[in-house]
Amino acid sequence: MEYNPQEALQKTSPEQQIIRAARNVEYDRKFKKSAEDKINQENPTPQGVFKVQSQAVAREIVGKANDLVNKKGKGEISNADFAAKMAMVDQMVDNLGNFTKTTEDNLALYNDMLKNGTLSYGMDQHEESVLQAIDRGDVKLALDKEGRVKMEGVGKHPTKGKFDINIYDFINIPKPFRKIKPINLLVDPFVKNLGLDENGMPRARTNENGQLVYDSGDFAEHDKEVLDFTLNALENVGPEGVRSFLGDHLNIPNEQIKGLAEDVNFVDENGVEFEDAAQAEAFKNLNGYMGNKYTRQVRPHPDTIASQASQSAANIAANKQVSLPVQEQVQAQETEAMETPQGVVAETATEDINKTQTTDLKGDPIVNNEIVSDSIEETVSSPVKMKQVSAADLIKKYS
């Protein structure tokens, strides 16, 4: 399966349709209420039930504390026992507070995402079913025989049916997560700039023929850049973002995502370490997408253009049996990129000692309004303005 932004919106698998149907039922129950329903309720809202449960548990804890105080006042328990049991009461109060706040916060998030259609298909369906059961009032908040706060009840998985819920640690109350934006919005600009310099030009290099060219290189040459970028992106979106990418943008089945996410400390076939197999799967698909998206950019270098023009002029002159001026060069040259109205070009600074031919093929002096002498001249040349005698002018002159 490969990432395709155009296909990401298609939720056509049977599992996704079942999840969507279950969410639609919750949406209708929560938000599709008539005016009559709102002013003539048969039962309190589930959130109201949860608050009532929380208050009941709080009163039970307060009753235990009062009972301990009365027993101590009557001398029925020692100071040590009183202190130990009151510490347990304090722990119950803290746990109840954590359960209440976490549940209310997570339910508010879930209902907001449900209402706005931003819930991720990568969310574990057992966890989503727990939130739905709490919201329906099918999960109760209570104290067990040892006085520990817990949530218990029955949830309904959209494809597997009913299951028991027993949560003692408030950190295990599921938290919903929203689907991430199409990841190509982040990836495409990165791919477009691979192998380019700060001016948006491919980097200069020598090709297989020994010629200087501008070339962004093969995609495989950017393996490290791609790896660093992708791992950083996956780390930034976090485990929930990775699951959203797999479920919302790759349409991978929920159970498969669950299995990948639980396969922790995963090492792929190339020896790259990932937090889990879900992250490795996301990386593999993103890497494939970027490889297909990448277009190698190759442009001729100005120095190569100048050299080829000079060679072309020489070939034309030779065919016409005309000798071109001979230049002996002792050069120390440095090529750098510069901006011109015509775009980015390379400027070459060259220090030349030129010996110019002073007679033509018949042995007569060359005049033509030119100084007939040996000259030592320092020139700055570029592919736009050729060295003294332009190759383009020579081609025009001798063609």
C-alpha positions as CSV (number, residue, x, y, z in Angstrom):
1,M,0.0,0.0,0.0
2,E,1.4,3.4,-1.0
3,Y,0.5,6.9,0.1
4,N,-1.7,8.6,-2.5
5,P,-3.3,11.9,-1.4
6,Q,-6.1,11.5,-4.0
7,E,-7.1,8.2,-2.6
8,A,-6.8,9.1,1.1
9,L,-10.3,10.5,1.3
10,Q,-11.9,7.3,0.1
11,K,-13.2,5.3,3.1
12,T,-14.5,2.3,1.3
13,S,-13.4,-0.6,3.3
14,P,-16.0,-2.6,5.3
15,E,-14.3,-1.8,8.6
16,Q,-14.2,1.9,7.9
17,Q,-17.9,1.9,7.0
18,I,-18.8,0.1,10.2
19,I,-16.7,2.6,12.3
20,R,-18.4,5.5,10.5
21,A,-21.9,4.0,11.1
22,A,-21.1,3.7,14.8
23,R,-20.0,7.3,15.0
24,N,-23.1,8.4,13.1
25,V,-25.2,6.7,15.8
26,E,-23.3,8.5,18.5
27,Y,-23.6,11.8,16.6
28,D,-27.4,11.4,16.3
29,R,-27.8,10.5,19.9
30,K,-25.7,13.5,21.0
31,F,-26.5,16.3,18.6
32,K,-29.7,15.4,16.7
33,K,-32.3,16.4,19.3
34,S,-35.5,18.2,18.7
35,A,-36.6,21.1,20.7
36,E,-39.2,18.9,22.4
37,D,-36.5,16.4,23.4
38,K,-34.5,19.2,25.0
39,I,-37.3,20.5,27.2
40,N,-38.9,17.2,28.0
41,Q,-36.1,14.8,29.0
42,E,-36.9,11.3,30.1
43,N,-33.5,10.9,31.7
44,P,-30.6,13.1,32.7
45,T,-27.7,13.4,30.2
46,P,-24.9,10.9,30.6
47,Q,-22.6,13.7,31.7
48,G,-25.1,14.4,34.5
49,V,-25.1,10.7,35.5
50,F,-21.3,10.7,35.7
51,K,-21.3,13.8,37.9
52,V,-23.9,12.2,40.2
53,Q,-21.7,9.1,40.4
54,S,-18.6,11.2,41.2
55,Q,-20.5,13.0,43.9
56,A,-21.8,9.7,45.4
57,V,-18.2,8.3,45.5
58,A,-17.0,11.5,47.2
59,R,-19.7,11.2,49.9
60,E,-18.7,7.6,50.5
61,I,-15.1,8.6,50.9
62,V,-16.1,11.4,53.3
63,G,-18.2,8.8,55.3
64,K,-15.1,6.6,55.6
65,A,-13.1,9.5,56.9
66,N,-15.8,10.5,59.5
67,D,-16.0,6.8,60.6
68,L,-12.2,6.8,61.2
69,V,-12.4,10.0,63.2
70,N,-15.2,8.6,65.4
71,K,-13.3,5.3,66.0
72,K,-10.2,7.2,67.0
73,G,-12.2,9.4,69.3
74,K,-13.6,6.3,71.0
75,G,-10.2,4.8,71.2
76,E,-11.2,1.9,69.0
77,I,-8.1,2.3,66.7
78,S,-4.5,3.2,67.5
79,N,-2.9,6.4,66.2
80,A,-0.8,4.4,63.8
81,D,-3.8,2.6,62.3
82,F,-5.7,5.9,62.1
83,A,-2.8,7.6,60.2
84,A,-2.4,4.7,57.8
85,K,-6.2,4.5,57.0
86,M,-6.5,8.3,56.7
87,A,-3.6,8.2,54.2
88,M,-5.7,5.7,52.2
89,V,-8.6,8.1,52.3
90,D,-6.4,10.9,51.0
91,Q,-5.4,8.6,48.2
92,M,-9.0,7.9,47.3
93,V,-9.8,11.6,47.2
94,D,-6.8,12.2,44.8
95,N,-7.8,9.3,42.6
96,L,-11.4,10.4,42.4
97,G,-10.3,13.9,41.5
98,N,-8.0,12.6,38.8
99,F,-10.7,10.2,37.4
100,T,-13.3,12.9,37.3
101,K,-11.1,15.5,35.6
102,T,-9.5,13.1,33.1
103,T,-12.9,11.6,32.1
104,E,-14.6,15.0,31.7
105,D,-11.7,16.4,29.7
106,N,-11.4,13.4,27.4
107,L,-15.2,13.2,26.9
108,A,-15.3,16.9,25.9
109,L,-12.5,16.3,23.4
110,Y,-14.2,13.3,21.9
111,N,-17.6,15.0,21.6
112,D,-16.0,18.0,19.9
113,M,-14.2,15.8,17.4
114,L,-17.3,13.8,16.8
115,K,-19.3,16.9,16.2
116,N,-16.8,18.4,13.8
117,G,-15.9,15.1,12.0
118,T,-12.2,15.2,12.9
119,L,-11.9,11.9,14.7
120,S,-9.1,9.7,13.3
121,Y,-9.7,6.3,11.8
122,G,-6.4,5.3,13.4
123,M,-7.9,5.4,16.9
124,D,-8.1,2.1,18.6
125,Q,-11.8,1.0,18.5
126,H,-11.7,-0.6,22.0
127,E,-10.7,2.8,23.3
128,E,-13.3,4.7,21.4
129,S,-15.9,2.3,22.5
130,V,-14.9,3.0,26.2
131,L,-15.5,6.7,25.7
132,Q,-18.8,6.0,24.0
133,A,-19.8,3.7,26.9
134,I,-18.9,6.4,29.5
135,D,-20.8,9.0,27.5
136,R,-23.9,6.7,27.4
137,G,-23.7,6.0,31.1
138,D,-22.8,2.3,30.6
139,V,-19.7,2.7,32.7
140,K,-20.0,3.4,36.4
141,L,-17.6,5.1,38.8
142,A,-17.4,3.3,42.1
143,L,-15.2,2.1,45.0
144,D,-14.1,-1.5,45.1
145,K,-14.0,-3.7,48.3
146,E,-10.6,-2.3,49.2
147,G,-11.8,1.3,48.8
148,R,-10.0,1.9,45.5
149,V,-11.6,4.1,42.9
150,K,-12.4,2.4,39.6
151,M,-14.6,2.5,36.5
152,E,-16.4,-0.6,35.5
153,G,-19.0,-1.4,32.9
154,V,-19.5,-2.8,29.4
155,G,-18.4,-1.4,26.1
156,K,-19.5,-2.3,22.5
157,H,-16.8,-2.7,19.9
158,P,-18.2,-1.9,16.4
159,T,-17.0,-5.1,14.9
160,K,-16.4,-7.4,17.9
161,G,-19.3,-6.7,20.1
162,K,-19.5,-6.3,23.9
163,F,-16.5,-6.4,26.2
164,D,-15.9,-5.7,29.9
165,I,-14.4,-2.5,31.2
166,N,-12.4,-2.3,34.5
167,I,-10.1,0.8,34.8
168,Y,-8.2,1.4,38.1
169,D,-5.7,3.9,36.8
170,F,-7.0,7.2,35.5
171,I,-4.2,7.4,33.0
172,N,-5.8,4.5,31.2
173,I,-8.9,6.4,30.4
174,P,-8.7,6.6,26.6
175,K,-8.0,10.0,25.0
176,P,-9.3,10.6,21.5
177,F,-7.1,12.0,18.7
178,R,-7.9,13.9,15.6
179,K,-6.9,13.1,12.1
180,I,-3.8,14.9,10.8
181,K,-3.8,17.1,7.7
182,P,-2.7,15.6,4.4
183,I,1.0,15.0,5.0
184,N,1.9,15.8,1.4
185,L,1.5,19.5,2.3
186,L,4.6,19.0,4.5
187,V,6.5,16.6,2.3
188,D,6.1,18.1,-1.2
189,P,8.0,21.4,-0.5
190,F,10.9,19.3,1.0
191,V,11.1,17.0,-2.0
192,K,11.0,20.0,-4.4
193,N,14.1,21.5,-2.8
194,L,16.2,18.3,-2.6
195,G,19.6,18.9,-4.1
196,L,19.1,22.6,-4.6
197,D,21.2,25.4,-3.1
198,E,19.9,28.4,-1.2
199,N,19.2,30.2,-4.5
200,G,17.0,27.3,-5.8
201,M,19.6,26.1,-8.2
202,P,20.9,22.5,-8.6
203,R,24.3,22.1,-7.1
204,A,27.3,22.3,-9.4
205,R,29.1,19.0,-10.1
206,T,31.1,17.1,-12.7
207,N,29.2,14.7,-14.9
208,E,30.4,11.3,-16.3
209,N,31.9,13.1,-19.3
210,G,34.0,15.4,-17.1
211,Q,31.8,18.4,-17.8
212,L,30.7,20.9,-15.2
213,V,26.8,20.8,-14.8
214,Y,24.1,21.9,-12.4
215,D,22.6,18.6,-11.1
216,S,20.3,17.9,-8.1
217,G,21.4,14.3,-8.2
218,D,19.7,10.9,-8.0
219,F,17.1,10.5,-5.2
220,A,19.2,7.8,-3.6
221,E,22.0,10.3,-3.0
222,H,19.7,12.1,-0.5
223,D,19.0,9.1,1.7
224,K,20.4,10.7,4.9
225,E,18.5,14.0,4.3
226,V,15.2,12.0,3.6
227,L,15.8,9.8,6.7
228,D,16.4,12.8,9.0
229,F,13.5,14.8,7.6
230,T,11.0,11.9,7.8
231,L,12.0,10.7,11.3
232,N,11.8,14.3,12.5
233,A,8.3,14.7,10.9
234,L,7.1,11.5,12.5
235,E,8.5,12.4,15.9
236,N,6.7,15.8,15.7
237,V,3.3,14.3,14.9
238,G,3.8,11.7,17.6
239,P,2.3,8.2,17.9
240,E,-1.2,9.5,17.4
241,G,-0.2,11.3,14.2
242,V,1.5,8.1,12.9
243,R,-1.7,6.1,13.6
244,S,-3.7,8.8,11.9
245,F,-1.4,8.7,8.9
246,L,-1.8,5.0,8.6
247,G,-5.6,5.0,9.2
248,D,-6.7,8.3,7.6
249,H,-4.2,8.6,4.7
250,L,-3.2,5.0,3.9
251,N,-6.6,3.4,4.9
252,I,-4.8,0.6,6.7
253,P,-7.3,-1.6,8.7
254,N,-7.6,-0.6,12.4
255,E,-6.6,-4.0,13.7
256,Q,-3.4,-4.0,11.6
257,I,-2.6,-0.5,12.9
258,K,-3.1,-1.8,16.5
259,G,-0.7,-4.7,15.9
260,L,1.9,-2.4,14.3
261,A,1.7,0.1,17.2
262,E,2.2,-2.6,19.8
263,D,5.3,-4.0,18.1
264,V,7.7,-1.6,19.9
265,N,11.5,-1.0,19.4
266,F,11.2,-2.1,15.8
267,V,14.2,-2.5,13.5
268,D,13.6,-2.6,9.8
269,E,15.5,-4.6,7.1
270,N,18.0,-1.8,6.7
271,G,18.9,-1.7,10.4
272,V,17.0,1.6,11.1
273,E,15.5,1.7,14.5
274,F,12.0,2.9,15.1
275,E,9.8,3.4,18.2
276,D,7.4,0.8,16.8
277,A,6.4,-1.0,13.6
278,A,3.7,1.7,12.9
279,Q,6.4,4.4,12.7
280,A,8.5,2.1,10.4
281,E,5.5,1.5,8.1
282,A,4.8,5.2,7.9
283,F,8.4,5.9,7.0
284,K,8.4,3.2,4.4
285,N,5.4,4.7,2.7
286,L,6.6,8.3,2.9
287,N,10.0,7.3,1.5
288,G,8.3,5.6,-1.5
289,Y,6.0,8.6,-2.0
290,M,8.9,11.0,-2.0
291,G,11.0,8.8,-4.4
292,N,8.1,8.9,-6.9
293,K,7.5,12.6,-6.4
294,Y,11.2,13.6,-6.8
295,T,12.3,14.9,-10.2
296,R,16.0,15.2,-10.9
297,Q,17.0,18.6,-12.1
298,V,19.9,18.9,-14.5
299,R,21.0,22.2,-16.2
300,P,24.1,23.0,-18.2
301,H,26.8,25.0,-16.4
302,P,27.8,28.3,-18.0
303,D,31.5,27.2,-18.2
304,T,30.5,24.1,-20.1
305,I,28.3,26.2,-22.5
306,A,31.3,28.5,-23.2
307,S,33.6,25.6,-23.8
308,Q,31.2,24.0,-26.2
309,A,30.7,27.3,-28.0
310,S,34.4,27.8,-28.4
311,Q,34.8,24.2,-29.6
312,S,32.0,24.7,-32.1
313,A,33.6,27.9,-33.4
314,A,37.0,26.1,-33.8
315,N,35.3,23.2,-35.7
316,I,33.6,25.6,-38.1
317,A,36.8,27.6,-38.6
318,A,38.7,24.4,-39.3
319,N,36.1,23.3,-41.9
320,K,36.6,26.6,-43.6
321,Q,40.4,26.4,-43.3
322,V,40.5,29.5,-41.2
323,S,42.8,29.9,-38.2
324,L,41.4,31.3,-35.1
325,P,43.5,33.5,-32.8
326,V,45.6,31.3,-30.5
327,Q,45.6,32.0,-26.8
328,E,48.1,30.6,-24.4
329,Q,46.7,30.9,-20.9
330,V,48.3,30.7,-17.6
331,Q,45.2,30.8,-15.5
332,A,44.0,30.7,-11.9
333,Q,40.3,30.7,-12.1
334,E,37.5,30.7,-9.6
335,T,33.9,30.1,-10.6
336,E,31.0,31.4,-8.4
337,A,27.3,31.8,-8.9
338,M,25.9,35.3,-9.4
339,E,22.5,36.8,-10.0
340,T,21.8,38.6,-13.3
341,P,18.6,39.9,-14.9
342,Q,18.8,36.7,-17.0
343,G,18.9,34.5,-14.0
344,V,21.7,32.8,-12.0
345,V,24.9,32.4,-13.9
346,A,28.5,31.5,-13.1
347,E,31.3,34.2,-13.3
348,T,34.8,33.0,-13.9
349,A,37.7,35.2,-13.0
350,T,40.7,34.3,-15.1
351,E,44.2,35.7,-15.2
352,D,45.6,35.3,-18.8
353,I,48.7,35.9,-20.7
354,N,47.5,36.2,-24.3
355,K,49.8,36.0,-27.4
356,T,47.6,37.3,-30.2
357,Q,48.5,36.4,-33.9
358,T,49.6,39.5,-35.8
359,T,49.6,38.2,-39.4
360,D,47.0,36.5,-41.5
361,L,47.5,33.3,-43.5
362,K,49.3,35.2,-46.2
363,G,51.8,36.7,-43.8
364,D,50.3,40.3,-44.0
365,P,49.9,42.3,-40.9
366,I,46.5,42.4,-39.3
367,V,45.2,45.9,-39.0
368,N,41.4,46.3,-39.0
369,N,41.6,49.1,-36.5
370,E,43.3,46.8,-33.9
371,I,46.6,47.2,-32.2
372,V,49.1,44.8,-33.6
373,S,51.3,43.9,-30.6
374,D,51.8,41.3,-27.9
375,S,49.7,42.2,-25.0
376,I,49.4,41.2,-21.4
377,E,45.9,41.7,-20.2
378,E,43.9,40.8,-17.1
379,T,40.3,39.9,-17.9
380,V,37.2,39.0,-16.0
381,S,35.0,36.7,-18.1
382,S,31.7,35.0,-17.8
383,P,29.5,32.8,-19.9
384,V,27.4,35.8,-20.8
385,K,30.4,37.9,-22.1
386,M,33.1,35.8,-23.7
387,K,36.9,36.2,-23.4
388,Q,38.0,39.0,-25.8
389,V,36.8,37.3,-29.0
390,S,33.4,35.8,-28.4
391,A,32.9,32.3,-29.7
392,A,29.4,33.3,-30.9
393,D,31.0,36.2,-33.0
394,L,33.5,33.8,-34.5
395,I,30.8,31.4,-35.5
396,K,28.9,34.2,-37.1
397,K,32.0,35.6,-38.8
398,Y,33.2,32.3,-40.4
399,S,29.9,30.6,-41.1
